[in-house]
Amino acid sequence: MAKKKFTKQALSQWMKGEGPDSDVVISSRVRIARNLRNQPFPLMASPEQSSSAMEQLLCVAESGRLNGLGKIEQIRMSELTELEKLVLVEKHLISPSLANESRNSALILSPNEDISIMINEEDHLRIQCLSPGFQVREAWETASKIDDIFEEQVDYAFDEKHGYLTSCPTNVGSGIRASVMMHLPALVMTGQINRILSAVTQVGLAVRGVYGEGSEATGNLFQVSNQVTLGQSEQEIIENLFQVARQIIEHERSARGKLLDESFLRVEDRVRRSFGVLTQARIMDTKEASQRLSDVRLGYHLGLLPEVDSLVLNELLVSMQPGFLQMTFGEAMSPEDRDRSRAELIRSRLVTLS
Amino acid sequence: MQCQECGKRPATLHFTKIVNGEKTELHICETCAREKGELLPGTSSGFSIHNLLSGLLDFEPHNPNPAARPQAVKCDTCGMTYAQFSKIGRFGCSDCYKHFSERLDPLLKRVHGNTVHVGKVPKRAGGHLQTKREIDRLKKEMQGRIEREDFETAAQLRDRIRELENEMSG
């Protein structure tokens, strides 16, 4: 079977662009949830109903109205293997729910992979826009424009009081979930992270580890997102997230500065040690790889590891995940095989640079 | 303190949720928690927002008359019952919002701290909402002008409000 385009490269084209504040913020994301009027939500829809909803939404893509996004791809989930779906999840292009539920669902993907439109997820329509670095306002503007294009063609479930109606009451109103993925190693090292994260949850935002459960964020990667969708306008939601994330960025930077001032040798030792392990180790599990890569990323941004390419670090975040490893090294691997291949992959990507 | 679910056993699990400064507390016993199949924080790692949410949905005190209990309420359009909704934490269709409306505001208040949408309005499906909001805004501004005795601007605003109101009825 021919390889799908999105499986060829771990790093989406959009992530190759340099974004603002990329020393702390890896990417920004906005997703909006919409539903069709007078049709049951995907959860309660019969196969005929979900198929008709899917066709109606794919029609918008067929009509050429989305041509402004470039040469878009339409992918029906039923055409994909489990491994291909897993790769899409690892690239954050679809949700685990879209990959796991066997409904009549589909994906519309822009050529840069910065826009992914999920059909028949928990809601009929989920528009997701990704941007490199700290660009949450820009991501919202793009998502809102695509929303307008769909609204010209299909009738949305909307009521004056509750706004856009969604399957889950946690999304009703604006249907917007905006988030920033942040790398906060210095706040973790200096023990300030819990205080900051609990403060963040007090102002209507949620924080979770990007990989791993709860606050046990592996690789010091945290996703900060809005919790409230009703009773605040999209601008207020975006602005609130923006201001809070801006403060976290400043805290992280000042913690990094402090680390350099107070324990330069220890920090330099730590990042070089991790770089050494990554370029020499023969077995590497995901958890260790995430932690070591976090050290190397910190080292790069502190100017201690100038030989590293930040694009390679972003690529490895995705390409070292189980699905992508299997795609690269051949299907059906045992966990031991994966740890060996992961070490090989990281070595080859980091060594060619040094 | 007694369990809010069964009203018999002492409550041993306590949740506090704070949204926009508004505090909600939930006190239940372990037996009820287990019966409901909820994974509570601290007891397992499988806890999710939906588990917490369904805990909040079942927040109603016990009512001896089964017909009057919220669980018996059903959405005529998609057939989902309130009991099903409170279990999975998802609506079946947009009409569920109408059929469960009585129970909805307290829930939305707990989750969002608000009950009314103020954000984007779709151009076609939004009807007159955009215009209504504009009228509300103009009325407030007009009031402010009157208080400052700027009657000329207030009169202009009044005319604009009339225009918009005519547009809506026409």
Chai-1 contact restraints between the chains, C-beta under 6 A:
chainA,res_idxA,chainB,res_idxB,connection_type,confidence,min_distance_angstrom,max_distance_angstrom,comment,restraint_id
A,P40,B,C78,contact,1.0,0.0,6.0,A-B,restraint_1
A,P40,B,G92,contact,1.0,0.0,6.0,A-B,restraint_2
A,P40,B,C93,contact,1.0,0.0,6.0,A-B,restraint_3
A,F41,B,C93,contact,1.0,0.0,6.0,A-B,restraint_4
A,L43,B,R90,contact,1.0,0.0,6.0,A-B,restraint_5
A,M44,B,C78,contact,1.0,0.0,6.0,A-B,restraint_6
A,M44,B,G92,contact,1.0,0.0,6.0,A-B,restraint_7
A,E151,B,P122,contact,1.0,0.0,6.0,A-B,restraint_8
A,D155,B,A125,contact,1.0,0.0,6.0,A-B,restraint_9
A,Y156,B,P122,contact,1.0,0.0,6.0,A-B,restraint_10
A,Y156,B,A125,contact,1.0,0.0,6.0,A-B,restraint_11
A,A157,B,S94,contact,1.0,0.0,6.0,A-B,restraint_12
A,F158,B,P122,contact,1.0,0.0,6.0,A-B,restraint_13
A,F158,B,A125,contact,1.0,0.0,6.0,A-B,restraint_14
A,E160,B,L129,contact,1.0,0.0,6.0,A-B,restraint_15
A,K161,B,V116,contact,1.0,0.0,6.0,A-B,restraint_16
A,H162,B,Y97,contact,1.0,0.0,6.0,A-B,restraint_17
A,H162,B,H117,contact,1.0,0.0,6.0,A-B,restraint_18
A,G163,B,H117,contact,1.0,0.0,6.0,A-B,restraint_19
A,L165,B,S94,contact,1.0,0.0,6.0,A-B,restraint_20
A,L165,B,Y97,contact,1.0,0.0,6.0,A-B,restraint_21
A,S167,B,R90,contact,1.0,0.0,6.0,A-B,restraint_22
A,S167,B,F91,contact,1.0,0.0,6.0,A-B,restraint_23
A,C168,B,R90,contact,1.0,0.0,6.0,A-B,restraint_24
A,P169,B,V111,contact,1.0,0.0,6.0,A-B,restraint_25
A,T170,B,V111,contact,1.0,0.0,6.0,A-B,restraint_26
A,G173,B,H117,contact,1.0,0.0,6.0,A-B,restraint_27
A,S174,B,G119,contact,1.0,0.0,6.0,A-B,restraint_28
A,G204,B,N20,contact,1.0,0.0,6.0,A-B,restraint_29
A,E213,B,S45,contact,1.0,0.0,6.0,A-B,restraint_30
A,V228,B,H112,contact,1.0,0.0,6.0,A-B,restraint_31
A,L230,B,L108,contact,1.0,0.0,6.0,A-B,restraint_32
A,L230,B,H112,contact,1.0,0.0,6.0,A-B,restraint_33
A,L230,B,N114,contact,1.0,0.0,6.0,A-B,restraint_34
A,L230,B,H117,contact,1.0,0.0,6.0,A-B,restraint_35
A,G231,B,H112,contact,1.0,0.0,6.0,A-B,restraint_36
A,G231,B,N114,contact,1.0,0.0,6.0,A-B,restraint_37
A,S233,B,V118,contact,1.0,0.0,6.0,A-B,restraint_38
A,S233,B,G119,contact,1.0,0.0,6.0,A-B,restraint_39
A,E234,B,G119,contact,1.0,0.0,6.0,A-B,restraint_40
A,E234,B,K120,contact,1.0,0.0,6.0,A-B,restraint_41
